[in-house]
Amino acid sequence: MAQIIDGKVISATIRREIAEKTAELKEKEGIVPGLAVVIVGEDPASKVYVRNKHRACEEVGFASFAYELPETTKEKELLSLIRKLNKDKNVHGILVQLPLPRHLDEEKILLAIDPAKDVDAFHPYNVGKIMIGNYDFLPCTPAGVMELLRRSNIEISGKECVVVGRSNIVGKPQAMLLLQANGTVTVCHSRTKDLRAVCRRADILIAAIGKAEFFDASYVKEGAVVIDVGINRRADGTLCGDVKFDEVAPIASHITPVPGGVGPMTIAMLMQNTLTAATAKL
Ligand code: GUN
């Protein structure tokens, strides 16, 4: 039976470490890390995320600035807010919650954020730095996965790592980070010929396709580490990952549950990036 990697416990430990560093930063340098979160429109899931980010900021001792803009906000207005936040000395991190309403050009908005305050690491400048391996910020989800592996003492070097999913936010940067940790990395996607056969080679399998309980035991090699990045809903409304947990757990060596695995790590990584941004010039 697999060891369950408890993202809630690991995330709480990291947030405690960040709270301690934040208290020290306040005392020694008089700096209070500040995170601005911008949300446009009324998407209920996004509103929950934004509320959770605000609560996490309070818990670690950061200042949190929330901007809740109406659905009808014009691109010009949003760009002008971002320019203001770029200049604001009390704001070290800026996060524009995605998805944006359709009339707003996401790429243009993300490009407007000062790369030094880009705590999502979505700006092409930061994406490029990740490619080179010389980065300041990592995108929160893949960074959270790496931290789960590191704190569970899972060796990556020389291992067969299979990432299923190639999004800009998860799959692609995840593959790059595993490569930098000396894994042998394969990236699979919807056109992969024999997905099951490739997944069965994996010592470390990262499931990030967003399909409820897609990966059953036939995709997993005995003793593999299985990291489930999916957050889906079953027909009955309950949450589940991309992996059939009950079937896969008996054959894996380690597995992350959903909820309570990768999910809680993303906010801890956002707090980490904000602290990094606040201390960059010291
Ligand atoms: N929407 C869902 N996840 C994220 C995230 O990590 N960052 C931003 N900006 N928007 C999101």
Residues whose N, C-alpha, C, O or C-beta is under 5 A from the ligand:
A	BS01	GUN	L95 V96 Q97 L98 P99 D120
